[in-house]
Amino acid sequence: MRCGFCQAACPVYREEGTEFSVARGKLILIEAVLDGRSPLTPAVRDALDACLLCKSCRAACPSGVRTDLIMAAGREMAAERHGLGVVKANALAALRRPKVLGVASAIGARLWGLAFAREADGNLWRLRVPPGNLYPRLPALSFVSRLARGELGAVADPESATIVVGRSAAAKTVIFFPGCLVHYMLPEVGLAAVKVLLAARMGVIVPARPTCCGTPLYVNGDRAGATELAETNLAWLSQPGVTLSLSAGDKAGMVLEEPAPVVFACPSCAESWRGYPELVGERWVTAAKEAAGRVVDISVFLSKAAPGTFGEPARRDEWPVAGGPGRTVTYHDPCHLAQAQGVRSEPRALLKALPGVTLKEMADPGACCGSGGTFGLFHVDLSRRIGGKKAKDIAETGADTVATGCPACLLQIRQELHLAGQSQVAVRHTVELLAAALGDE
Amino acid sequence: MGEGKTVATLRGLVPGGGVFTGELALPYAGDATPAMGGRAPLAVVRPGRREDISAVLAFCNAEGIGVVPRGSGTNLSGGVTAAEDQVVLAVNGLSRLLEIDEENLTATVEPGLVTAALHKAVENRGLFYPPDPGSMAVSTLGGNVAEGAGGLRGLKYGVTRDYILGLEVVLADGRVIRLGGKTVKNVSGYDLLRLMVGSEGTLGVVTEITVRVVPAPETRQAILGVFATVDAAASAVARVIAEKVVPATLELLDDVTIRAVEDYSRCGLPTDAGALLLAEVDGMVEAVAREAERVKAAFRAEGAREVRAATDARERDQIWMARRTAVSALARVRPTIMLEDATVPRSRIPEMVRAVSGISRRHNLPIGTFGHAGDGNLHPTILTDRRDPEEMKRAEAAVAEIFGAALELGGTLSGEHGIGLAKRPFMKAQFGEAGLDVHRRVKAALDPRGILNPGKLIPPERVSQG
């Protein structure tokens, strides 16, 4: 059945209006290449590439077609036959080696001032950066480096390659997986996440050397590379020190009786982990399924596992809230959180419960921001058109803050608001606002 | 003229628009009809300006190149499939809402505007555009006009045809005519306006549409009736009509359809029911309350196991949204679905339902039946697998029998999906030789070179069969 209902869901189709820009057409192209009716021309590759992988089409498909998997397979086919292209290949290779990426981002932080102090006005390699772009500065210290320095009372446990935060006061333990964007570019989001988890009386385990979840490789057609990263993550997770032990009296002083939830502040990473069972090799499948079952978005976790902690009137006394001025917050639904995981109400409930916060909905909160991970780097114009609408919708609410649950959306929206002359609107991850309400931001 | 030169000329004719060829044209070969469209058309032309459509048609007419006008490509009868030597004219780039005229109760739009977008826009002004084809979230108004699209609210409000007041049409040779306007009454000349509605892109290309809108109903109430058998539900439909209640919508879903829809939508349909009736009454608050009671009473009188009303707007919208996905949801059950659209006078619905279940048994084929029972427009859907040639033979025989049954009961081949390619072979059975001859003469008069959506709607003279 090719009903074409995906047209109503697809952010790219909404801009382009062509059959090959929407899932139905892309699936036709993939099918034609596979059965040999069509060669894999540059035009076909471009068409397959112009997809945000936002999974909106999958969520909207009444026939239950797993469009996201087929698209990834199509890109894998394209990458196998033609390679990834120089820029993508190098960037993705770096993701496979955390050390290289760590060094690169450290150097990047130093050189940032030289290279990007002024707004870029020419070509950044082949990324076709248009004038006026706001590229976020890489912070000097990553999320994990800051924890390793003891922020929030974190303690390193080299044996299990973990960093542990939280003392014996913790009722339960969770694993927090930061993901590359949070780790390298938005450490403040990671710290806020840990902070609110601590406030919810959770002990927090963080990987000491975070490994990429694999999504950037997978969506660009490097399935083997993604598999390798997935297995690395699962290997880390299944160490006794991470998943099984940490009994009372341990140096971190935490009890871990049941497998701890794996909490994410990046919905794309969470989606990636959920897909591990279909990605990894035979001997990892059981571990992958078990891990996938433990994946939870931080907003859902806070709402379910720690009900009442965040602003429920009855327990307000336990939520040390700073006063401060009232804020009007509008919330953007990340595709991988709302479309892929169906999470819409939890973050809103958390925000609404914050004292002094008024939640004001924008016109179409579920409309994609146009980031799409690496999509925004390679489809600058299209990404800009999609993001421009988002900025307009945000500006029209008159809100002083935009909250969202995804680091990629956060960076994209920050840039789009900047381009729209709306830099005064603050863009924050939901957990940053929760952490701010704790009082010492 | 060679292919390369043709494409180059087309590019020159649509400045600011798009012309796509080769692989990129491939997704335009077919529509939503299963198993149609395998090879890329010569080119896809997607104009950004209305006047470019005239230029493209004039050129193609002069060169004798077939043109397939296309909106969102949701057609279910092969109506916008395109062959290798044809040009697809994608009008979905022309999608502005030009005007909502609250004094004259009209809206004027470009053909590429999505139906649901018009709904939203007029509803914001307290107005209502009733035609609501199942694909309204993506279908275009231009496509709705070309197909004479129906929908769920046909029972009380009629179909697209009943709301078209004015059209601007580009003829095959590129000339532009305007038909009708904003007036409710208009008997000047032949009723060419109605000729164009439902002409499936074979007589002209619509470039501007003026529709009638009505004041939005004050309130709506959705009612769900659960029945043990499709027969009982069909009798309940007849009883509602006999009670002189005209719901806006009265939809039937059989057990196969209920389960497929629930599997997708999770909106709480009873999956153990033999059949469901979904009704909606709308209008003034007092009238809706009374009509809702009469519908419920009619359901109970025919043995409904359970009758309940939607508690709020959200639940109501969820139910209708789920119902609109029935076709696509049925595609979950088996690889190939053959969706039919045969329509009978509403009083014959119980007979039609029995005929379909007989056909299903005789050919040993699962047939999901759902549709607009209230207006006689059912969608018996054969669930099959095109990789099994023997089963496909049985399916084709079953389709022919479904059409036969509909015609015998005083019905028609298609209520709202159109003839396209899929139902062409049965046109003679409905119209006879004389009726087909009139079709051919009309076509020849308006499109003498036969460039507009070639081969659709009218069977070629040799192949037409009874």
Contacts between the chains, C-beta under 8 A, distances in Angstrom:
chain1	res1	chain2	res2	distance
A	1	B	32	7.2
A	1	B	34	6.4
A	1	B	327	6.9
A	1	B	328	5.2
A	1	B	330	7.8
A	1	B	331	3.3
A	1	B	337	6.1
A	2	B	30	6.8
A	2	B	31	7.4
A	2	B	32	5.3
A	2	B	34	7.5
A	3	B	32	5.0
A	3	B	74	6.5
A	3	B	135	6.8
A	3	B	327	6.5
A	3	B	328	4.4
A	3	B	331	7.9
A	4	B	31	7.9
A	4	B	32	5.8
A	4	B	72	5.9
A	4	B	73	5.7
A	4	B	74	5.1
A	4	B	135	7.4
A	4	B	138	5.5
A	5	B	135	7.2
A	5	B	137	6.4
A	5	B	138	5.9
A	5	B	325	7.3
A	5	B	328	6.3
A	7	B	72	6.0
A	7	B	138	4.3
A	8	B	114	7.7
A	8	B	116	7.5
A	8	B	137	4.2
A	8	B	138	4.9
A	17	B	46	7.3
A	17	B	90	7.9
A	17	B	92	5.4
A	17	B	93	5.7
A	17	B	95	7.8
A	17	B	112	7.9
A	18	B	18	6.9
A	18	B	20	7.0
A	18	B	24	7.7
A	18	B	46	6.9
A	18	B	90	7.7
A	19	B	27	3.7
A	19	B	28	5.4
A	19	B	44	7.9
A	19	B	73	6.7
A	19	B	90	8.0
A	20	B	20	7.5
A	20	B	24	5.2
A	20	B	26	8.0
A	20	B	27	5.2
A	24	B	27	6.9
A	25	B	27	3.3
A	26	B	27	7.8
A	28	B	26	6.0
A	28	B	27	4.5
A	28	B	30	7.6
A	29	B	23	6.3
A	29	B	26	6.4
A	29	B	27	6.5
A	32	B	23	7.1
A	32	B	26	5.7
A	37	B	26	7.9
A	37	B	38	7.3
A	37	B	39	7.6
A	38	B	23	4.8
A	38	B	26	6.3
A	38	B	40	7.9
A	39	B	23	7.4
A	41	B	22	7.1
A	41	B	23	5.6
A	43	B	22	6.8
A	43	B	23	5.7
A	43	B	24	5.4
A	44	B	23	4.9
A	44	B	24	7.8
A	47	B	23	7.9
A	47	B	24	6.7
A	61	B	328	7.5
A	62	B	264	5.0
A	62	B	325	3.7
A	62	B	327	7.8
A	62	B	328	3.4
A	62	B	329	4.7
A	62	B	331	7.6
A	63	B	328	4.7
A	63	B	329	6.9
A	63	B	331	4.1
A	63	B	332	5.8
A	64	B	263	7.8
A	64	B	264	6.6
A	64	B	332	5.0
